[in-house]
C-alpha cells in the first residue's frame, strides 16, 4: 500500500463558473451574455437547456458556502459575470452586481475560505458581441476597464485573480469550431479573438500593477497532452503541433513575448493572418505571479495526411473514458506539468480545474460515484509525481463543486462532487465529496 503525502502548505479548493451555477439571469440589473443568446438558439445546446436558473447559486450562495466550509477547502475559485457589473459591457457600473459579489466574498472570508476570482469565464456581454465581440479590438479596452473596476472594488478582499479561463475554448472552440458561444466557424476570427484576449490579459495585469493591488494575478489556460503513437518523427511532429495548439499559442506570448512560428505558418496556410499592432507583444509579455492549469484529458496521436490543419489524428488505444467521452489519461497530466516547467521555467502553478464527468444518480439519499474517486486519486498521484519532479505546485482546485449547466451539453453531464437535483435544486454531497474532504484534512491518501 502506497501513501501519497502532500506538503502541509498545499492549498486545496473547488471551482465553479458564473453562468454555470448562478441563474438569476434577469435579476439584479444583469445584462445579457453571449451564453444567454447561444443557449436559446435552437440546436446549440443539448435539450435546449439554458442557464436561466442553473443551480440558483445567486440566491443559494450561503448554502453553497456552508457546503464548502464542511469540505474544508482553502480556496473557492468562482467567476464574475461581466454583464452583472457592466450590463452593456461598458458604461455605467451596476451596483447591484457588485453588491452580490461583495456578499459572496464576505461570506467566504467569514468562513476562512480564500476567494480566487476569475474575471472572464466566457460570459461576454451580448452588447459587446453585437459590435464584433473578441474580434473587435475595442473589446480589449472594455475588458481592461472592467478589470480595473473589479480590482479597485475588491482591493484587500480578493487576493488571487485570474484574468481568463481557457482562452483556447473562448477563441477557437467558440469561433472556429462553433461548439460554444457565440458559435462562429471562422479561423481568422478565432485567431483575432485569441490575440485580443492575450492583449486584454496583459492590460489587466498592467492595471493590477499600477493600482498596487494586494495579492497575485495570473491566468488559467487549458492543456491537453498528445503522446506520439510511435517514435517516428512524423508522429512526434504531429503531436507537437497538436500540443502547441493548446499550450504554446497561449503560453509563448505571455512567457516569451512571441507566438510559435510553426502555428503562425499553419494558420497563414489556412487563410488566417496574425494581426499584431505595435506594443501588443510587450503588453502580453507581463510577468505574472502564478499560472493556472486546467487539465482533464489527453490521448495518443499520430501523423495523418490532410487530417485537419495539423495533420494529426487521435488514436483510440483503449483508455477508459468518463461519461462525457474523454480519455482518462493521468500520465498526460504529469507530462503537461513537467513540459510546462521545462519550457517556461519555475512559475508557481495552481491546478485551477481537474475533474471528471460521471452521471451517477442519487439512490436512497446517497450518490455512489466511485469512478470519480478513482479519477481524482489517479490524477493526484500524477500531481504528486510532478511535484516530486520539481514542478512548483502551490495548490489544487477540483472541478466542480456542483453539478451544473455544462455548456453545450446542458444539464446532461455531471462534474460535481455535490449532486444537484435540477427540479428541486436540493444539494447532496456525493461519496467523492467525503473522499476529497479526507484528503484535504489529512494532506495524504492511501493507494489501495
C-alpha positions as CSV (number, residue, x, y, z in Angstrom):
1,X,0.0,0.0,0.0
2,X,1.5,3.3,-1.1
3,X,0.8,6.6,0.8
4,X,0.7,9.8,-1.3
5,X,1.7,12.6,1.0
6,X,1.3,16.3,0.2
7,X,3.1,19.3,1.7
8,X,1.4,20.9,4.7
9,X,1.3,24.3,3.0
10,X,-0.5,22.8,-0.1
11,X,-3.8,24.7,-0.8
12,X,-7.0,22.9,-1.7
13,X,-10.1,24.2,-3.3
14,X,-13.1,23.8,-5.6
15,X,-14.3,25.7,-8.6
16,X,-17.4,26.9,-10.4
17,X,-18.3,29.5,-13.1
18,X,-20.9,32.2,-13.0
19,X,-23.2,31.2,-16.0
20,X,-23.0,27.5,-15.0
21,X,-24.3,28.0,-11.4
22,X,-25.8,31.4,-10.7
23,X,-29.1,31.5,-12.6
24,X,-31.0,34.8,-11.9
25,X,-30.0,35.9,-15.4
26,X,-32.6,38.7,-15.5
27,X,-32.2,39.8,-11.9
28,X,-30.1,42.3,-10.1
29,X,-29.6,44.5,-13.1
30,X,-27.7,41.9,-15.1
31,X,-27.4,42.3,-18.8
32,X,-27.5,39.6,-21.4
33,X,-24.4,37.5,-22.2
34,X,-23.5,35.6,-25.3
35,X,-24.4,32.4,-23.4
36,X,-28.0,33.7,-22.9
37,X,-28.3,34.2,-26.6
38,X,-26.5,31.0,-27.7
39,X,-28.3,28.7,-25.3
40,X,-31.7,29.9,-26.6
41,X,-30.7,29.4,-30.2
42,X,-32.3,26.2,-31.4
43,X,-29.9,23.3,-31.8
44,X,-27.0,24.8,-30.0
45,X,-27.4,23.2,-26.5
46,X,-28.5,19.7,-25.6
47,X,-32.2,19.5,-24.9
48,X,-32.5,23.3,-25.4
49,X,-31.2,23.8,-21.9
50,X,-30.1,27.2,-20.6
51,X,-28.6,28.9,-17.5
52,X,-31.7,30.9,-16.5
53,X,-31.9,29.0,-13.2
54,X,-28.9,26.7,-13.3
55,X,-28.1,25.9,-9.6
56,X,-29.7,29.1,-8.4
57,X,-26.5,30.0,-6.6
58,X,-27.3,33.6,-6.9
59,X,-29.9,33.0,-4.2
60,X,-28.3,29.9,-2.5
61,X,-24.7,31.1,-2.2
62,X,-24.9,30.9,1.6
63,X,-25.8,27.3,1.4
64,X,-23.0,26.6,-1.0
65,X,-20.5,28.4,1.3
66,X,-21.7,26.1,4.2
67,X,-21.0,23.1,2.0
68,X,-17.5,24.4,1.3
69,X,-16.9,25.0,5.0
70,X,-17.8,21.4,5.7
71,X,-15.5,20.3,2.9
72,X,-12.6,22.2,4.5
73,X,-11.3,24.0,1.4
74,X,-8.7,26.8,1.5
75,X,-9.9,28.3,-1.8
76,X,-13.1,28.8,-3.7
77,X,-12.5,29.7,-7.3
78,X,-15.5,31.4,-8.8
79,X,-16.0,33.7,-11.8
80,X,-17.7,37.0,-12.1
81,X,-20.5,37.5,-14.7
82,X,-19.2,40.6,-16.6
83,X,-22.8,41.6,-17.5
84,X,-23.7,41.8,-13.8
85,X,-21.0,44.5,-13.5
86,X,-21.5,46.2,-16.8
87,X,-24.8,45.2,-18.3
88,X,-23.7,46.6,-21.7
89,X,-20.1,45.7,-21.4
90,X,-19.1,49.3,-20.9
91,X,-20.7,52.5,-19.5
92,X,-22.4,52.6,-16.1
93,X,-21.4,50.2,-13.4
94,X,-24.3,48.1,-12.0
95,X,-24.0,48.5,-8.2
96,X,-26.4,45.6,-7.6
97,X,-24.0,43.3,-9.3
98,X,-21.1,44.5,-7.2
99,X,-23.2,44.1,-4.1
100,X,-23.9,40.5,-4.9
101,X,-20.2,39.6,-5.3
102,X,-19.4,41.5,-2.1
103,X,-22.0,39.3,-0.3
104,X,-20.4,36.2,-1.7
105,X,-16.8,37.3,-0.9
106,X,-17.7,38.5,2.6
107,X,-19.5,35.1,3.2
108,X,-16.4,33.2,2.1
109,X,-14.0,35.3,4.2
110,X,-16.2,34.9,7.2
111,X,-15.7,31.1,6.9
112,X,-12.0,31.3,6.4
113,X,-12.2,30.5,2.7
114,X,-10.0,32.5,0.3
115,X,-11.7,33.8,-2.8
116,X,-10.0,33.1,-6.1
117,X,-11.7,35.3,-8.7
118,X,-11.8,34.6,-12.4
119,X,-12.7,37.8,-14.4
120,X,-13.6,36.0,-17.7
121,X,-15.2,32.6,-17.8
122,X,-16.9,33.1,-21.1
123,X,-20.0,35.2,-20.4
124,X,-19.1,38.1,-22.7
125,X,-21.8,40.8,-22.6
126,X,-24.1,40.4,-25.6
127,X,-23.9,44.2,-26.3
128,X,-20.1,43.8,-27.0
129,X,-20.7,40.7,-29.2
130,X,-23.2,42.8,-31.2
131,X,-20.2,45.0,-32.1
132,X,-17.9,42.2,-33.0
133,X,-17.1,40.6,-29.7
134,X,-13.5,39.4,-29.3
135,X,-12.9,40.0,-33.0
136,X,-13.1,43.8,-32.3
137,X,-10.1,45.4,-30.6
138,X,-12.4,47.7,-28.7
139,X,-13.3,44.7,-26.5
140,X,-9.8,44.8,-25.2
141,X,-10.3,48.2,-23.6
142,X,-13.8,47.2,-22.3
143,X,-12.3,44.2,-20.5
144,X,-9.3,46.3,-19.1
145,X,-11.8,48.8,-17.7
146,X,-14.0,46.1,-16.2
147,X,-10.9,44.5,-14.6
148,X,-9.8,47.9,-13.2
149,X,-13.2,48.4,-11.6
150,X,-13.1,45.0,-10.0
151,X,-9.5,45.4,-8.7
152,X,-10.4,48.7,-7.1
153,X,-13.7,47.5,-5.7
154,X,-12.3,44.3,-4.1
155,X,-8.9,45.6,-3.1
156,X,-7.9,43.8,0.1
157,X,-10.7,41.2,-0.1
158,X,-9.7,39.2,-3.1
159,X,-6.0,38.4,-3.3
160,X,-5.9,35.8,-6.1
161,X,-7.1,37.0,-9.5
162,X,-7.3,35.1,-12.8
163,X,-7.8,37.1,-15.9
164,X,-9.0,34.5,-18.4
165,X,-10.3,30.9,-18.1
166,X,-9.4,28.6,-21.0
167,X,-8.8,31.2,-23.8
168,X,-8.4,28.3,-26.2
169,X,-12.1,27.5,-25.7
170,X,-13.2,31.1,-25.7
171,X,-11.4,31.7,-29.1
172,X,-11.0,28.5,-31.1
173,X,-13.8,26.3,-29.7
174,X,-16.2,29.2,-29.8
175,X,-15.2,31.0,-33.0
176,X,-13.6,28.3,-35.2
177,X,-15.3,25.0,-34.3
178,X,-18.5,26.8,-33.3
179,X,-19.2,24.5,-30.4
180,X,-19.5,27.3,-27.8
181,X,-21.0,30.8,-27.8
182,X,-21.1,32.7,-30.0
183,X,-20.9,29.7,-32.3
184,X,-18.8,31.1,-35.2
185,X,-16.8,29.0,-37.6
186,X,-14.2,31.4,-38.9
187,X,-10.5,30.7,-38.4
188,X,-9.5,34.3,-38.9
189,X,-12.0,35.4,-36.3
190,X,-10.7,32.8,-33.9
191,X,-7.1,33.9,-34.4
192,X,-8.0,37.5,-33.9
193,X,-10.1,36.7,-30.8
194,X,-7.2,34.7,-29.3
195,X,-4.8,37.5,-29.8
196,X,-7.2,40.1,-28.5
197,X,-7.7,38.1,-25.3
198,X,-4.0,37.8,-24.8
199,X,-3.6,41.6,-25.1
200,X,-6.6,42.1,-22.8
201,X,-4.9,39.8,-20.3
202,X,-1.7,41.8,-20.4
203,X,-3.6,45.1,-20.0
204,X,-5.4,43.8,-16.9
205,X,-2.0,42.7,-15.4
206,X,-0.7,46.2,-16.1
207,X,-3.7,47.8,-14.3
208,X,-3.2,45.4,-11.4
209,X,0.4,46.5,-11.0
210,X,-0.3,50.2,-11.5
211,X,-3.1,50.2,-8.9
212,X,-0.8,48.4,-6.4
213,X,-3.4,45.8,-5.8
214,X,-2.5,43.5,-2.8
215,X,-2.3,39.9,-4.0
216,X,-1.4,37.9,-7.0
217,X,-2.6,37.7,-10.6
218,X,-2.4,35.0,-13.3
219,X,-4.4,33.3,-16.0
220,X,-5.8,29.8,-16.4
221,X,-5.3,28.1,-19.9
222,X,-6.5,24.6,-20.5
223,X,-4.0,22.0,-21.6
224,X,-4.2,18.6,-23.2
225,X,-1.4,16.1,-23.9
226,X,-0.9,14.2,-27.1
227,X,1.6,11.4,-26.8
228,X,3.1,10.2,-30.1
229,X,1.9,6.7,-31.2
230,X,5.4,5.8,-32.3
231,X,8.9,7.3,-32.3
232,X,8.5,8.1,-36.0
233,X,9.5,11.7,-36.5
234,X,6.2,12.4,-38.3
235,X,4.2,11.2,-35.3
236,X,6.3,13.2,-32.9
237,X,5.9,16.3,-35.1
238,X,2.2,15.9,-35.4
239,X,1.7,15.6,-31.7
240,X,4.0,18.6,-31.1
241,X,1.7,20.6,-33.4
242,X,-1.4,19.4,-31.6
243,X,0.1,20.2,-28.2
244,X,1.2,23.7,-29.4
245,X,-2.4,24.5,-30.4
246,X,-3.4,24.2,-26.7
247,X,-0.2,25.2,-25.0
248,X,2.3,27.2,-27.0
249,X,-0.2,29.5,-28.6
250,X,-1.3,30.8,-25.2
251,X,1.9,30.3,-23.2
252,X,4.6,31.6,-25.6
253,X,3.2,35.2,-25.9
254,X,2.9,35.5,-22.1
255,X,6.2,33.9,-21.1
256,X,8.4,34.5,-24.2
257,X,6.8,37.6,-25.9
258,X,6.2,35.8,-29.2
259,X,3.9,33.4,-31.0
260,X,5.1,30.0,-32.1
261,X,6.2,30.4,-35.7
262,X,5.1,26.9,-36.7
263,X,1.5,27.7,-35.8
264,X,1.7,31.2,-37.3
265,X,2.7,29.5,-40.6
266,X,0.0,26.8,-40.3
267,X,-2.7,29.4,-39.8
268,X,-1.4,31.5,-42.7
269,X,-1.5,28.4,-44.9
270,X,-5.2,28.1,-43.9
271,X,-6.0,31.7,-44.7
272,X,-5.7,33.4,-41.3
273,X,-3.2,36.2,-40.6
274,X,-2.0,37.1,-37.2
275,X,-2.7,40.9,-36.8
276,X,-0.2,42.3,-34.2
277,X,-0.2,46.1,-33.5
278,X,2.7,48.0,-32.2
279,X,3.2,47.3,-28.5
280,X,0.9,44.3,-28.3
281,X,3.6,41.7,-27.5
282,X,5.1,43.9,-24.8
283,X,1.7,44.2,-23.2
284,X,1.1,40.4,-23.3
285,X,4.5,39.6,-22.0
286,X,3.9,40.9,-18.5
287,X,5.3,38.9,-15.6
288,X,2.5,37.0,-13.8
289,X,2.5,35.8,-10.2
290,X,1.1,32.3,-10.9
291,X,-0.1,30.1,-13.7
292,X,-3.5,28.3,-13.5
293,X,-3.7,24.9,-15.3
294,X,-6.9,23.2,-16.3
295,X,-6.4,19.6,-17.2
296,X,-9.0,16.9,-18.0
297,X,-7.8,14.6,-20.7
298,X,-5.3,13.6,-23.4
299,X,-4.7,11.0,-26.0
300,X,-2.2,9.1,-28.2
301,X,-1.8,10.7,-31.6
302,X,-0.1,10.2,-34.9
303,X,0.5,11.8,-38.3
304,X,-2.2,11.5,-40.8
305,X,-2.0,13.3,-44.1
306,X,-4.7,16.0,-44.7
307,X,-6.2,15.4,-41.2
308,X,-7.1,18.9,-40.3
309,X,-4.7,21.8,-40.1
310,X,-2.2,19.9,-38.0
311,X,-2.2,16.6,-39.9
312,X,-2.8,14.9,-36.6
313,X,-5.2,12.2,-35.6
314,X,-6.1,10.8,-32.2
315,X,-5.7,7.1,-31.8
316,X,-8.1,5.2,-29.5
317,X,-5.7,2.9,-27.6
318,X,-8.4,1.6,-25.2
319,X,-8.2,4.2,-22.5
320,X,-11.2,4.2,-20.2
321,X,-13.4,7.2,-20.7
322,X,-15.6,9.4,-18.5
323,X,-19.3,9.7,-19.3
324,X,-18.6,12.7,-21.5
325,X,-16.4,10.5,-23.6
326,X,-13.0,11.9,-22.6
327,X,-10.0,9.6,-22.1
328,X,-8.8,9.1,-18.6
329,X,-5.1,9.9,-19.0
330,X,-3.4,10.8,-15.8
331,X,0.1,10.4,-17.3
332,X,-0.9,13.2,-19.6
333,X,-1.3,15.4,-16.5
334,X,2.2,14.6,-15.4
335,X,3.5,15.2,-18.9
336,X,1.8,18.6,-19.3
337,X,3.1,19.8,-15.9
338,X,6.7,18.7,-16.4
339,X,6.7,20.0,-20.0
340,X,5.4,23.5,-18.9
341,X,8.1,23.6,-16.1
342,X,10.9,22.7,-18.5
343,X,9.7,25.1,-21.2
344,X,8.6,28.1,-19.3
345,X,10.5,28.0,-16.1
346,X,9.8,27.7,-12.4
347,X,6.5,29.6,-12.4
348,X,4.2,28.8,-9.4
349,X,1.3,26.7,-10.6
350,X,-2.2,26.2,-9.2
351,X,-4.3,23.4,-10.7
352,X,-7.3,25.5,-11.3
353,X,-9.5,22.8,-12.8
354,X,-9.3,19.0,-12.7
355,X,-12.2,16.6,-12.5
356,X,-14.5,14.2,-14.3
357,X,-17.9,13.6,-15.6
358,X,-19.9,10.7,-14.2
359,X,-23.7,10.8,-14.3
360,X,-24.4,8.8,-11.2
361,X,-27.8,9.4,-9.8
362,X,-28.9,9.6,-6.2
363,X,-30.2,6.3,-4.7
364,X,-31.6,6.2,-1.1
365,X,-30.2,9.6,-0.4
366,X,-26.6,8.7,-1.5
367,X,-24.6,9.2,-4.7
368,X,-22.0,6.5,-5.0
369,X,-19.6,7.9,-7.6
370,X,-16.6,5.6,-7.1
371,X,-15.3,6.2,-10.6
372,X,-14.9,9.9,-9.8
373,X,-12.9,9.0,-6.7
374,X,-10.7,6.7,-8.8
375,X,-10.2,9.6,-11.3
376,X,-9.3,12.0,-8.6
377,X,-6.9,9.6,-7.0
378,X,-5.1,8.8,-10.3
379,X,-4.7,12.5,-11.1
380,X,-3.5,13.4,-7.6
381,X,-0.9,10.7,-7.9
382,X,0.2,12.2,-11.2
383,X,0.3,15.6,-9.5
384,X,2.5,14.2,-6.7
385,X,4.8,12.7,-9.4
386,X,5.1,16.2,-11.0
387,X,5.8,17.8,-7.6
388,X,8.5,15.2,-6.8
389,X,10.0,16.0,-10.2
390,X,10.4,19.7,-9.2
391,X,7.2,21.3,-10.6
392,X,6.3,24.3,-8.4
393,X,2.7,23.3,-7.4
394,X,1.1,25.6,-4.9
395,X,-2.5,24.3,-4.9
396,X,-5.1,22.0,-6.4
397,X,-8.7,23.1,-7.2
398,X,-11.2,20.4,-8.2
399,X,-13.8,20.9,-10.8
400,X,-16.6,21.2,-9.8
401,X,-18.2,21.9,-6.5
402,X,-21.7,21.4,-8.0
403,X,-23.3,19.6,-10.9
404,X,-24.2,22.4,-13.2
405,X,-25.0,23.7,-16.6
406,X,-22.3,22.0,-18.7
407,X,-22.2,24.5,-21.7
408,X,-23.3,22.8,-24.9
409,X,-24.1,19.6,-23.1
410,X,-26.7,21.4,-21.0
411,X,-27.7,19.5,-17.9
412,X,-26.8,16.1,-19.3
413,X,-23.3,15.9,-17.9
414,X,-22.4,16.0,-14.2
415,X,-19.0,17.1,-13.0
416,X,-19.8,18.0,-9.4
417,X,-18.7,16.4,-6.1
418,X,-22.1,17.7,-4.9
419,X,-25.2,16.4,-6.7
420,X,-27.8,18.9,-7.7
421,X,-31.5,17.9,-8.3
422,X,-32.3,20.3,-11.1
423,X,-36.0,20.2,-10.3
424,X,-35.8,21.0,-6.6
425,X,-32.3,22.4,-6.5
426,X,-31.5,20.3,-3.5
427,X,-27.8,19.6,-2.9
428,X,-26.5,16.2,-1.9
429,X,-22.8,15.5,-1.1
430,X,-21.5,12.6,-3.1
431,X,-19.1,9.9,-2.0
432,X,-16.4,11.8,-3.8
433,X,-17.1,14.9,-1.6
434,X,-16.3,12.9,1.5
435,X,-13.2,11.3,-0.1
436,X,-11.9,14.7,-1.1
437,X,-12.7,16.1,2.4
438,X,-10.4,13.4,3.9
439,X,-7.6,14.2,1.5
440,X,-7.9,18.0,2.4
441,X,-7.9,17.2,6.1
442,X,-5.1,14.6,6.2
443,X,-2.9,16.0,3.3
444,X,-2.4,12.4,2.2
445,X,-4.3,9.4,0.9
446,X,-3.6,5.7,0.6
447,X,-3.5,3.9,-2.7
448,X,-5.3,0.6,-2.3
